[in-house]
Amino acid sequence: MWRLCKDGNNKDEFEKACWEDGIKIILQSVKEKKKENNKEEDTSLIVVLRDENSEITKEEYKNLKQKCAELGFEIADVIVYEWKRLLVKVKSEDKKVEKVYFGEKEAEKLDGLWLFTFENYLGKSFIRVKFEDGQEVQTDPIEVISKKTPLTDENDPLYYPSFLSALIDGILKHLSSRPLFSLSSPTGFATIEYSQAPNLILILHILAHYADTLIQALQTIYNNPYRKLKTQERWVYISEATNVDVDTILMIFHHPEHLHKAQTGGPFGSLAEKLQGYVPERVYQREVVETLDNSENRFIKHLLNTIIFFCDQLKEFKLWEKAKSHYRKLRELEDYVRYLRASSLFADVGDMTIFPVSSQVLLKRDGYRECLEIYRRLQLSRIPVFDEIKDAIDNRNIDRLYEYWCFFELSKRLAEAICERGKFELRFEIVESEEGGLKEGKVRACLGNGYELGYNKYMKSYSEIPLRPDFVLAKKDSLGSEKSKIIFDAKFRFDIENIKIFENKDIADLEKELSEKEDLATSPKTEDILKMHTYRDTIKECKSALIVYPGKEGRFYKENEERVNIDSKELSENFLKELLKFSMSGVGAIALRPED
């Protein structure tokens, strides 16, 4: 694990983070000089237990760890800032280092040391050392954060633990409260099923939407379970025999061990006369009985076990309570499934060994039909959107999480602005390619009245250069053509507080001012604004292009040089409605945060 250390005898040397496991890896940040006093100060590496020369004390770090634990995740012992240069030294007595990686990216070698800067990456990462003999060593995680997400000020809306938790909760709330993603294939190919289990984000999404349907289907099965006629062969006492056929007579002679001397005047006297004074104690009997132990009920039992397993997994990974709007339904579903699984109905039902794929009962019978449909949805594996969201949550990629959240939140707000009262039509679609995977740029939100918000959709400029903005809002006409478009780009690193520096300055002056700023990474980047102009000016039929960022206020610059201030709370009611008319032409930025 990571620990605090020093490399050398220099008392004034800054403390470093060390990790040891047969080798020693020393991580430190490159010292930077503050312009006002020309003093070197290490501000990009925070190590646990560190007091001096750091932006966080022991007590503050302890509070940070506790806050993160309360919100359901564990922050790494070593925290580094994005856009800050890091230095790694690897000490090994008998091995030569070939390469050093931060995550999947290779570090730069310089005089026996390794230099690296996290650019446009936030979340969990690690250091991986590859030796010339092929052996690799990987450290415990390190946390990459932005300077804009403070670690100590809990009142700041971008306070790292709270903001991260709000993003995750917001995404899960959207997933559990929006209509289920529908899968469609342009050529009608069926969705492929794989052996691995689907991820828990998808499971939460499905169970939240189908809780009522599943409970109703299981109640139907409980009240009228499918019974199958089964021929049962057994030996019974002669007094219990109810069905006699030719095999019963033949088995009497084949098994003389069951014969015994008949009592005089007994109930089977006529039979004893024909058998020379003997009667069988037991006889073979073939009978037709109804049984619940059939392939269809074995499938239902397997489905119940699967749902119970997923409920336990959702609780273990603290996703259960995230779906707050559906929490009661999920609890009701779990309680009923556990009750039904423990009932006598499944006491004599065996385990499913073969999936009854061609069963007409599963395809047509009430209750069973709905359970089959939900089971197939639960088994849909590796839908890319859900995997990417899950990976972002697992690795705490806050910039990617913000992008996903913006897609859902913008879809909701745009649909609310579009719809008439009582006619909320928002739904999501995923279009698959003919090869079975996700078709590039074919995740979309259908907002109603012909409006769609596409996610990562490739667009061609008039010069045929492909562009890929985060979100594209378009409205289709009666012929299916997109006549007008609005571009949105989620930029977590954008800081609107400095947007005023764009006013009344040409590009040369702006670039000079930005280059003189102490922290370029947290300033509004020239290329971000220029990118909006690029979208606006090169994509056909594009009326407006806007940055979406987690700030307090926004601004829109119309083509006629009129400036419009955008309040985040009025975003849905006023500005978006005006924007949807496709009458506003220009570029700008809008503020969007989970608490808004």
C-alpha positions as CSV (number, residue, x, y, z in Angstrom):
1,M,0.0,0.0,0.0
2,W,1.0,3.6,-0.4
3,R,2.9,5.3,2.5
4,L,4.6,8.5,3.2
5,C,8.4,8.6,2.6
6,K,11.4,10.7,1.8
7,D,14.0,9.9,-0.8
8,G,17.3,11.3,0.5
9,N,18.6,13.2,3.5
10,N,17.6,16.7,2.4
11,K,15.5,18.1,5.3
12,D,13.9,20.6,3.0
13,E,12.9,17.9,0.5
14,F,9.2,17.5,-0.1
15,E,7.6,14.4,1.1
16,K,6.7,11.7,-1.4
17,A,4.4,8.7,-1.8
18,C,6.1,5.3,-1.8
19,W,4.8,1.9,-2.8
20,E,6.8,-1.3,-2.1
21,D,6.3,-4.9,-3.2
22,G,9.7,-6.4,-4.0
23,I,10.5,-3.1,-5.7
24,K,10.1,0.5,-4.6
25,I,8.1,3.0,-6.5
26,I,8.5,6.7,-5.5
27,L,5.9,9.2,-6.7
28,Q,6.3,12.9,-6.4
29,S,5.1,16.0,-8.2
30,V,7.3,18.4,-10.1
31,K,7.9,21.6,-8.1
32,E,6.4,24.7,-9.5
33,K,7.3,28.3,-8.8
34,K,4.6,30.8,-7.7
35,K,5.0,34.0,-9.7
36,E,4.3,36.4,-7.0
37,N,7.2,35.3,-4.7
38,N,9.2,32.9,-6.9
39,K,8.9,30.3,-4.2
40,E,8.8,26.6,-5.1
41,E,5.7,24.9,-3.8
42,D,4.4,21.3,-4.3
43,T,0.7,21.6,-4.9
44,S,-0.2,18.6,-7.1
45,L,0.3,15.6,-4.8
46,I,-1.7,14.9,-1.7
47,V,-0.5,11.9,0.4
48,V,-2.2,10.4,3.4
49,L,-1.0,11.6,6.8
50,R,0.6,14.7,5.2
51,D,0.7,18.0,7.1
52,E,3.1,20.4,5.5
53,N,3.3,21.8,2.0
54,S,-0.1,20.4,1.2
55,E,-3.6,21.7,0.6
56,I,-5.1,19.2,3.0
57,T,-4.2,18.3,6.6
58,K,-4.4,15.0,8.5
59,E,-7.7,15.9,10.0
60,E,-9.2,17.1,6.7
61,Y,-8.1,14.0,5.0
62,K,-9.7,11.9,7.7
63,N,-12.9,13.8,7.3
64,L,-12.7,13.3,3.5
65,K,-12.2,9.5,3.9
66,Q,-15.2,9.4,6.3
67,K,-17.4,11.5,4.0
68,C,-16.5,9.3,1.0
69,A,-17.3,6.1,3.0
70,E,-20.7,7.5,4.0
71,L,-21.5,8.1,0.3
72,G,-20.5,4.6,-0.6
73,F,-17.0,4.7,-2.1
74,E,-13.4,4.7,-0.8
75,I,-11.0,7.4,-2.0
76,A,-7.4,6.4,-2.7
77,D,-4.6,7.2,-0.3
78,V,-2.7,9.2,-2.9
79,I,-4.5,12.0,-4.7
80,V,-3.0,13.9,-7.7
81,Y,-4.3,16.8,-9.7
82,E,-5.1,16.7,-13.4
83,W,-2.8,18.7,-15.6
84,K,0.1,18.5,-13.0
85,R,3.4,16.9,-14.0
86,L,4.3,13.8,-11.9
87,L,7.6,12.2,-11.5
88,V,8.2,8.5,-10.8
89,K,11.4,6.8,-9.6
90,V,11.6,3.0,-9.6
91,K,14.2,1.2,-7.4
92,S,15.0,-2.4,-8.0
93,E,18.2,-4.2,-7.2
94,D,18.2,-6.9,-9.9
95,K,15.7,-5.7,-12.6
96,K,15.8,-3.1,-15.3
97,V,12.7,-1.0,-16.0
98,E,11.6,-1.0,-19.6
99,K,8.4,1.1,-19.4
100,V,6.2,2.8,-16.8
101,Y,2.5,3.4,-17.4
102,F,-0.1,5.5,-15.7
103,G,-3.3,3.6,-16.4
104,E,-2.9,2.6,-20.0
105,K,-0.7,5.5,-21.1
106,E,3.1,5.4,-21.2
107,A,5.2,7.8,-19.2
108,E,8.1,9.8,-20.6
109,K,11.6,8.7,-19.6
110,L,14.1,11.3,-18.6
111,D,17.5,10.7,-17.0
112,G,16.3,7.5,-15.3
113,L,13.1,9.0,-14.1
114,W,9.6,8.8,-15.6
115,L,7.4,11.9,-16.2
116,F,3.7,11.9,-16.8
117,T,0.7,14.3,-16.8
118,F,-2.9,13.3,-16.6
119,E,-4.6,15.2,-19.4
120,N,-8.4,15.1,-19.7
121,Y,-8.7,12.2,-17.3
122,L,-10.3,12.1,-13.9
123,G,-11.0,9.2,-11.6
124,K,-9.1,6.1,-10.4
125,S,-5.8,5.1,-12.0
126,F,-2.7,3.2,-11.1
127,I,1.0,3.0,-11.9
128,R,2.2,-0.1,-13.8
129,V,5.9,-0.9,-14.2
130,K,7.1,-3.2,-16.9
131,F,10.5,-4.8,-16.6
132,E,12.8,-6.0,-19.4
133,D,12.3,-9.6,-18.3
134,G,8.5,-9.2,-19.0
135,Q,7.4,-9.0,-15.4
136,E,4.9,-6.3,-14.5
137,V,4.0,-4.7,-11.2
138,Q,0.9,-2.6,-10.5
139,T,0.4,-0.3,-7.6
140,D,-2.6,0.3,-5.5
141,P,-5.0,3.0,-7.0
142,I,-4.3,6.7,-7.1
143,E,-7.1,9.3,-7.4
144,V,-6.9,11.9,-10.2
145,I,-9.1,14.9,-9.4
146,S,-9.7,18.4,-10.8
147,K,-8.7,21.6,-9.1
148,K,-12.3,22.7,-9.5
149,T,-13.6,19.9,-7.1
150,P,-12.4,21.0,-3.7
151,L,-11.6,18.3,-1.1
152,T,-12.2,20.2,2.1
153,D,-15.0,22.8,1.6
154,E,-18.3,20.8,2.1
155,N,-20.3,23.9,1.3
156,D,-18.9,24.2,-2.2
157,P,-21.4,22.8,-4.8
158,L,-18.4,21.0,-6.5
159,Y,-17.1,19.5,-3.2
160,Y,-15.6,16.2,-4.6
161,P,-17.4,13.5,-2.6
162,S,-20.8,15.3,-2.8
163,F,-20.6,16.2,-6.4
164,L,-19.5,12.7,-7.4
165,S,-22.2,11.2,-5.4
166,A,-24.8,13.6,-6.9
167,L,-23.8,12.7,-10.4
168,I,-24.0,8.9,-9.7
169,D,-27.4,9.3,-7.9
170,G,-28.7,11.5,-10.7
171,I,-27.7,9.0,-13.4
172,L,-29.3,6.1,-11.5
173,K,-32.4,8.2,-10.9
174,H,-32.8,8.9,-14.6
175,L,-32.2,5.2,-15.4
176,S,-34.7,4.0,-12.9
177,S,-37.4,6.6,-13.7
178,R,-37.2,6.9,-17.5
179,P,-38.8,4.4,-19.9
180,L,-36.6,1.4,-20.6
181,F,-34.0,1.6,-23.4
182,S,-35.4,-0.1,-26.5
183,L,-33.2,-2.1,-28.7
184,S,-33.7,-2.1,-32.4
185,S,-31.9,-3.6,-35.4
186,P,-32.2,-2.2,-38.9
187,T,-32.3,-5.7,-40.4
188,G,-34.3,-7.4,-37.7
189,F,-31.4,-9.4,-36.2
190,A,-32.1,-10.7,-32.7
191,T,-30.1,-9.5,-29.8
192,I,-27.3,-11.9,-28.9
193,E,-27.2,-13.5,-25.5
194,Y,-23.9,-14.2,-23.8
195,S,-22.9,-16.4,-20.9
196,Q,-21.6,-13.6,-18.6
197,A,-24.1,-11.8,-16.4
198,P,-25.3,-8.3,-17.4
199,N,-24.0,-5.4,-15.3
200,L,-25.8,-4.1,-12.2
201,I,-26.8,-0.8,-13.8
202,L,-28.8,-2.6,-16.4
203,I,-30.3,-4.9,-13.8
204,L,-31.4,-2.0,-11.6
205,H,-32.9,-0.3,-14.7
206,I,-34.9,-3.5,-15.7
207,L,-36.1,-4.4,-12.2
208,A,-37.2,-0.9,-11.5
209,H,-39.4,-0.8,-14.6
210,Y,-40.7,-4.3,-14.5
211,A,-41.3,-4.7,-10.8
212,D,-45.1,-4.4,-11.0
213,T,-45.3,-6.6,-14.2
214,L,-43.2,-9.3,-12.6
215,I,-45.2,-9.4,-9.4
216,Q,-48.4,-9.7,-11.3
217,A,-47.0,-12.4,-13.5
218,L,-45.7,-14.4,-10.5
219,Q,-49.1,-14.0,-8.8
220,T,-50.8,-15.4,-11.9
221,I,-48.4,-18.4,-11.9
222,Y,-49.0,-19.0,-8.1
223,N,-52.8,-19.0,-8.5
224,N,-52.7,-21.2,-11.6
225,P,-49.4,-23.0,-12.1
226,Y,-48.8,-25.2,-15.1
227,R,-49.1,-28.9,-14.3
228,K,-48.0,-31.5,-16.7
229,L,-49.5,-35.0,-17.1
230,K,-46.9,-37.6,-16.3
231,T,-46.9,-41.4,-16.5
232,Q,-45.8,-42.8,-13.2
233,E,-44.8,-46.4,-12.7
234,R,-44.6,-47.9,-9.3
235,W,-45.3,-50.9,-7.1
236,V,-48.3,-50.6,-4.8
237,Y,-50.1,-52.8,-2.3
238,I,-52.7,-54.9,-4.1
239,S,-55.4,-53.2,-2.0
240,E,-54.3,-49.8,-3.3
241,A,-54.3,-50.7,-7.0
242,T,-56.6,-48.5,-9.1
243,N,-55.4,-49.3,-12.6
244,V,-54.7,-52.8,-14.1
245,D,-53.5,-53.4,-17.6
246,V,-51.6,-56.2,-19.4
247,D,-48.3,-55.1,-17.9
248,T,-49.7,-55.5,-14.4
249,I,-50.5,-59.2,-15.2
250,L,-47.1,-59.8,-16.8
251,M,-45.2,-58.3,-13.9
252,I,-46.9,-60.7,-11.4
253,F,-45.2,-63.6,-13.2
254,H,-41.9,-61.8,-13.7
255,H,-41.7,-61.0,-10.0
256,P,-42.8,-64.1,-8.1
257,E,-41.1,-62.8,-5.0
258,H,-44.2,-60.7,-4.3
259,L,-46.5,-63.8,-4.1
260,H,-47.6,-65.3,-0.8
261,K,-50.2,-67.8,0.3
262,A,-53.7,-66.5,0.2
263,Q,-55.9,-66.7,3.3
264,T,-59.0,-68.8,3.0
265,G,-62.0,-66.7,2.2
266,G,-60.0,-63.6,1.6
267,P,-61.0,-60.7,-0.6
268,F,-58.8,-61.9,-3.5
269,G,-60.1,-65.5,-3.5
270,S,-60.9,-65.7,-7.2
271,L,-57.4,-64.4,-8.0
272,A,-55.9,-67.0,-5.7
273,E,-57.7,-69.8,-7.4
274,K,-56.1,-68.8,-10.8
275,L,-52.7,-68.5,-9.1
276,Q,-52.9,-71.9,-7.4
277,G,-53.6,-70.4,-3.9
278,Y,-51.2,-67.5,-4.2
279,V,-51.8,-63.7,-4.4
280,P,-49.3,-60.9,-4.9
281,E,-48.6,-58.6,-2.0
282,R,-47.6,-55.8,-4.4
283,V,-48.5,-55.2,-8.0
284,Y,-47.0,-53.1,-10.8
285,Q,-49.2,-50.1,-11.7
286,R,-48.8,-47.5,-14.4
287,E,-50.8,-44.3,-13.7
288,V,-51.1,-40.8,-15.1
289,V,-50.6,-38.0,-12.6
290,E,-50.3,-34.2,-12.6
291,T,-46.9,-32.8,-11.6
292,L,-45.4,-29.4,-11.0
293,D,-41.9,-30.6,-11.6
294,N,-41.7,-29.7,-15.3
295,S,-39.3,-27.6,-17.4
296,E,-41.5,-24.5,-17.3
297,N,-41.7,-24.4,-13.5
298,R,-38.0,-25.2,-13.2
299,F,-37.4,-22.1,-15.4
300,I,-39.6,-20.0,-13.0
301,K,-37.6,-21.3,-10.0
302,H,-34.4,-20.4,-11.8
303,L,-35.8,-16.9,-12.5
304,L,-36.7,-16.4,-8.8
305,N,-33.2,-17.5,-7.7
306,T,-31.7,-15.1,-10.3
307,I,-33.7,-12.1,-9.0
308,I,-32.8,-12.9,-5.4
309,F,-29.1,-13.0,-6.4
310,F,-29.3,-9.7,-8.2
311,C,-31.2,-8.0,-5.3
312,D,-28.4,-9.1,-3.0
313,Q,-25.8,-7.8,-5.4
314,L,-27.5,-4.4,-5.7
315,K,-27.5,-4.1,-1.9
316,E,-23.9,-5.1,-1.6
317,F,-22.7,-2.5,-4.1
318,K,-25.0,0.1,-2.6
319,L,-27.1,0.6,-5.7
320,W,-30.4,-0.6,-4.2
321,E,-31.1,2.6,-2.3
322,K,-30.1,4.8,-5.2
323,A,-33.3,4.2,-7.0
324,K,-35.2,6.2,-4.5
325,S,-38.3,6.8,-6.6
326,H,-38.7,3.0,-7.1
327,Y,-37.4,1.9,-3.7
328,R,-40.9,0.8,-2.5
329,K,-41.6,-1.3,-5.6
330,L,-38.2,-2.9,-5.5
331,R,-38.7,-3.9,-1.9
332,E,-42.1,-5.2,-2.7
333,L,-40.7,-7.3,-5.6
334,E,-37.9,-8.7,-3.4
335,D,-40.3,-9.6,-0.6
336,Y,-42.8,-11.4,-2.9
337,V,-40.0,-13.3,-4.8
338,R,-38.5,-14.5,-1.5
339,Y,-42.0,-15.5,-0.3
340,L,-42.9,-17.4,-3.5
341,R,-39.5,-19.1,-3.6
342,A,-40.0,-20.5,-0.1
343,S,-43.5,-21.7,-0.8
344,S,-44.6,-25.3,-1.2
345,L,-45.2,-24.7,-4.9
346,F,-41.5,-25.2,-5.6
347,A,-40.8,-27.7,-2.9
348,D,-40.8,-30.6,-5.4
349,V,-39.5,-28.7,-8.4
350,G,-36.0,-29.5,-9.5
351,D,-33.3,-27.3,-10.9
352,M,-33.2,-26.1,-14.5
353,T,-30.6,-27.9,-16.5
354,I,-31.8,-27.2,-20.0
355,F,-33.4,-23.9,-21.0
356,P,-36.9,-24.7,-22.5
357,V,-36.5,-22.4,-25.4
358,S,-39.3,-24.0,-27.6
359,S,-41.8,-24.3,-24.8
360,Q,-45.3,-23.1,-25.9
361,V,-46.2,-22.6,-22.3
362,L,-43.4,-20.0,-21.9
363,L,-44.3,-18.4,-25.1
364,K,-48.1,-18.2,-24.7
365,R,-49.4,-18.9,-21.2
366,D,-50.3,-15.9,-19.0
367,G,-47.6,-15.2,-16.3
368,Y,-45.0,-17.5,-17.9
369,R,-44.9,-15.3,-21.1
370,E,-44.1,-12.1,-19.1
371,C,-41.5,-13.9,-17.0
372,L,-39.8,-15.2,-20.1
373,E,-39.6,-11.6,-21.6
374,I,-38.2,-10.2,-18.4
375,Y,-35.7,-13.0,-18.1
376,R,-34.4,-12.4,-21.6
377,R,-34.0,-8.7,-20.8
378,L,-32.1,-9.6,-17.6
379,Q,-29.8,-11.8,-19.7
380,L,-29.1,-9.2,-22.3
381,S,-25.4,-8.8,-21.8
382,R,-22.9,-6.1,-22.6
383,I,-25.1,-3.3,-23.8
384,P,-22.4,-0.7,-24.4
385,V,-24.2,2.3,-22.9
386,F,-24.7,0.5,-19.5
387,D,-21.1,-1.0,-19.5
388,E,-19.6,2.5,-20.1
389,I,-21.7,4.0,-17.4
390,K,-20.8,1.2,-15.0
391,D,-17.1,1.6,-15.8
392,A,-17.3,5.3,-15.3
393,I,-18.9,4.8,-11.9
394,D,-16.4,2.1,-10.9
395,N,-13.5,4.2,-11.9
396,R,-15.0,7.5,-10.7
397,N,-14.4,9.2,-14.0
398,I,-16.2,12.4,-13.0
399,D,-15.9,14.0,-16.4
400,R,-17.5,11.1,-18.2
401,L,-20.1,10.8,-15.5
402,Y,-20.9,14.4,-16.0
403,E,-21.3,13.8,-19.7
404,Y,-23.7,10.9,-19.2
405,W,-25.7,12.9,-16.6
406,C,-25.9,15.8,-19.0
407,F,-27.4,13.6,-21.7
408,F,-30.1,12.3,-19.4
409,E,-30.8,15.7,-17.8
410,L,-30.9,17.6,-21.1
411,S,-33.2,14.9,-22.6
412,K,-35.6,15.4,-19.6
413,R,-35.6,19.2,-19.7
414,L,-35.9,19.3,-23.5
415,A,-38.8,16.8,-23.4
416,E,-40.5,18.9,-20.7
417,A,-40.1,22.0,-22.8
418,I,-41.4,20.2,-26.0
419,C,-44.4,18.3,-24.6
420,E,-47.9,19.6,-24.1
421,R,-49.4,19.4,-20.6
422,G,-49.9,15.7,-19.7
423,K,-48.1,14.3,-22.8
424,F,-44.6,13.6,-21.7
425,E,-43.1,11.4,-24.4
426,L,-39.5,10.9,-23.5
427,R,-38.0,7.5,-24.4
428,F,-34.5,6.2,-25.2
429,E,-33.4,4.0,-28.1
430,I,-30.3,2.0,-28.9
431,V,-29.8,0.9,-32.5
432,E,-27.7,-2.2,-33.0
433,S,-25.5,-2.8,-36.0
434,E,-25.8,-5.9,-38.2
435,E,-22.8,-7.4,-36.5
436,G,-24.7,-7.4,-33.2
437,G,-22.9,-4.5,-31.5
438,L,-23.8,-0.9,-30.9
439,K,-24.1,1.1,-34.1
440,E,-21.8,4.1,-33.8
441,G,-23.6,7.3,-32.7
442,K,-27.0,5.5,-32.5
443,V,-27.9,6.1,-28.9
444,R,-30.7,8.7,-28.9
445,A,-33.5,10.2,-26.8
446,C,-36.8,10.6,-28.6
447,L,-38.3,13.7,-27.1
448,G,-41.7,13.9,-28.8
449,N,-43.1,15.9,-31.7
450,G,-40.3,14.7,-34.0
451,Y,-37.4,16.0,-31.8
452,E,-34.4,13.7,-31.1
453,L,-31.3,14.2,-29.0
454,G,-28.5,12.0,-30.4
455,Y,-25.5,11.0,-28.3
456,N,-22.0,11.0,-29.8
457,K,-23.4,11.2,-33.3
458,Y,-20.9,11.7,-36.2
459,M,-21.6,14.7,-38.3
460,K,-20.0,15.8,-41.6
461,S,-19.0,19.3,-42.2
462,Y,-19.4,20.8,-45.7
463,S,-15.7,20.0,-46.2
464,E,-16.4,16.3,-45.5
465,I,-14.4,16.4,-42.2
466,P,-16.1,14.2,-39.7
467,L,-17.1,15.9,-36.4
468,R,-18.4,14.2,-33.2
469,P,-20.2,16.5,-30.8
470,D,-21.5,15.1,-27.5
471,F,-25.2,15.8,-28.2
472,V,-27.1,16.8,-31.3
473,L,-30.6,18.1,-31.1
474,A,-32.6,17.8,-34.3
475,K,-36.2,17.8,-35.5
476,K,-37.3,15.6,-38.4
477,D,-39.8,16.7,-40.9
478,S,-42.5,14.5,-42.5
479,L,-39.9,12.9,-44.8
480,G,-37.5,12.1,-42.0
481,S,-35.0,14.7,-42.9
482,E,-33.2,16.8,-40.2
483,K,-33.7,20.4,-41.3
484,S,-32.2,22.2,-38.2
485,K,-29.7,21.2,-35.5
486,I,-28.4,22.4,-32.2
487,I,-25.1,21.2,-30.8
488,F,-24.3,20.6,-27.1
489,D,-20.8,19.7,-25.7
490,A,-20.3,18.8,-22.1
491,K,-17.1,20.3,-20.7
492,F,-16.4,19.5,-17.1
493,R,-13.1,21.4,-17.2
494,F,-14.8,24.7,-18.4
495,D,-14.9,27.5,-15.8
496,I,-17.5,30.0,-16.6
497,E,-16.4,32.4,-13.9
498,N,-13.8,33.6,-16.3
499,I,-16.1,33.9,-19.3
500,K,-15.9,37.7,-19.1
501,I,-12.4,37.6,-20.4
502,F,-13.9,36.7,-23.8
503,E,-15.6,40.0,-24.1
504,N,-14.1,42.7,-26.3
505,K,-10.9,40.7,-27.0
506,D,-9.5,39.4,-30.2
507,I,-8.0,35.8,-30.3
508,A,-4.4,37.0,-30.1
509,D,-5.0,39.0,-26.9
510,L,-7.1,36.2,-25.5
511,E,-4.4,33.5,-26.0
512,K,-1.8,35.8,-24.5
513,E,-4.0,36.4,-21.4
514,L,-4.7,32.7,-20.9
515,S,-1.1,31.7,-21.3
516,E,-0.1,34.1,-18.5
517,K,-2.6,32.5,-16.1
518,E,-1.2,30.4,-13.3
519,D,-3.6,27.5,-13.9
520,L,-4.5,27.1,-17.5
521,A,-6.3,23.9,-17.0
522,T,-9.1,25.5,-15.0
523,S,-9.5,28.5,-17.3
524,P,-11.9,28.6,-20.2
525,K,-9.9,27.1,-23.0
526,T,-9.7,29.0,-26.3
527,E,-10.2,25.8,-28.2
528,D,-13.5,25.0,-26.4
529,I,-15.1,28.3,-27.6
530,L,-13.5,28.0,-31.0
531,K,-14.9,24.4,-31.2
532,M,-18.4,25.8,-30.8
533,H,-17.8,28.2,-33.6
534,T,-16.5,25.3,-35.7
535,Y,-19.6,23.3,-35.1
536,R,-21.8,26.3,-35.7
537,D,-20.1,27.3,-38.9
538,T,-19.2,24.0,-40.5
539,I,-22.1,21.6,-39.8
540,K,-24.9,21.9,-42.2
541,E,-28.2,23.3,-40.8
542,C,-26.5,23.9,-37.3
543,K,-28.2,26.9,-35.8
544,S,-26.4,27.1,-32.4
545,A,-23.6,25.4,-30.5
546,L,-23.4,25.5,-26.7
547,I,-21.0,24.3,-24.0
548,V,-22.7,22.6,-21.0
549,Y,-20.7,23.0,-17.8
550,P,-21.2,22.6,-14.0
551,G,-21.4,26.2,-13.1
552,K,-23.9,28.8,-11.8
553,E,-24.7,31.0,-14.8
554,G,-24.5,30.8,-18.6
555,R,-24.4,33.1,-21.5
556,F,-25.4,33.0,-25.1
557,Y,-24.0,35.2,-27.9
558,K,-26.4,35.7,-30.8
559,E,-25.2,36.1,-34.3
560,N,-26.4,39.7,-34.2
561,E,-24.0,40.3,-31.3
562,E,-26.9,40.4,-28.7
563,R,-25.9,38.8,-25.5
564,V,-28.3,36.7,-23.4
565,N,-27.7,35.7,-19.8
566,I,-29.0,32.2,-18.9
567,D,-30.0,31.4,-15.4
568,S,-29.7,27.7,-14.7
569,K,-33.1,27.5,-12.9
570,E,-34.9,29.1,-15.8
571,L,-33.1,26.9,-18.3
572,S,-36.1,24.5,-18.9
573,E,-38.9,27.1,-18.9
574,N,-37.4,29.9,-20.9
575,F,-34.2,29.5,-22.8
576,L,-34.7,25.9,-24.0
577,K,-38.2,26.7,-25.3
578,E,-36.7,29.6,-27.3
579,L,-33.9,27.4,-28.5
580,L,-36.2,24.7,-29.7
581,K,-37.8,27.1,-32.2
582,F,-34.4,27.1,-34.0
583,S,-34.7,30.8,-34.4
584,M,-31.6,31.6,-32.2
585,S,-28.3,31.5,-34.0
586,G,-25.0,31.7,-32.1
587,V,-22.7,30.1,-29.6
588,G,-22.5,30.1,-25.8
589,A,-22.5,28.1,-22.6
590,I,-25.2,26.9,-20.3
591,A,-24.8,25.9,-16.6
592,L,-26.1,22.5,-15.5
593,R,-25.5,20.8,-12.1
594,P,-27.3,17.9,-10.4
595,E,-28.7,20.0,-7.6
596,D,-30.4,22.3,-10.2
